[in-house]
Amino acid sequence: MNISSLTSYQSELLYSKNGSSQSKINQESAFSINKTIAPEKNGTLTQSGSSDVWKEISSKYNVQKATFEDIKEISLRLYEAGEISLLEHAILTFDHEKVANDIKHRARVPVSPNFSMYETSSNQYGERDWIAEFEARVKKDFKYGNLLGYQNNMKVLNILQRLNT
């Protein structure tokens, strides 16, 4: 089997959004980037306008003392602004309490009324330290060798830490 023949074939075969194959594509439009990237004060590159959304959200919310409703609002704002991926939005807005209640209700064996899928506790107002929550998830994923979960939860932890500054 000749690898170079496979490589040349694969480099010419491209796929469109609907999954159908195409043999040619306009090279200039395929690699155009519409968002402007500008250096911040510390020299890192960010999308223009991006820091405004982060500043606005971090001034309104404290991610170390937020309800799940707050986290859903934060996540939606960041996702709609194009600052986080759909996967990160899904991880942030996955309702662990609803799933735990469903497990308690549908389980064929008795489940403790204290059963929770969260790693940390919330206070009497439903507020939780989301940074501590995701730090605990990251540690648990690493401990059990869940490297994909570890990587995804690290991304979310970095988002929360950025909001906390």
Protein Blocks (a to p, Z undefined) as FASTA:
>chain_A
ZZklmmmmmmmpccdfkopacfbdcfklmmccfbdcdddfkopacdehklmmmmmmmmmp
cfklccfklmmmmmmmmmmnopacfklmmmmmpcfklmmmmmmmmpmbdcdfkbcfbfbd
cdfkopacfklmmmmmmmmmmmnopaklmmmmmmmmmmmmmmmZZ
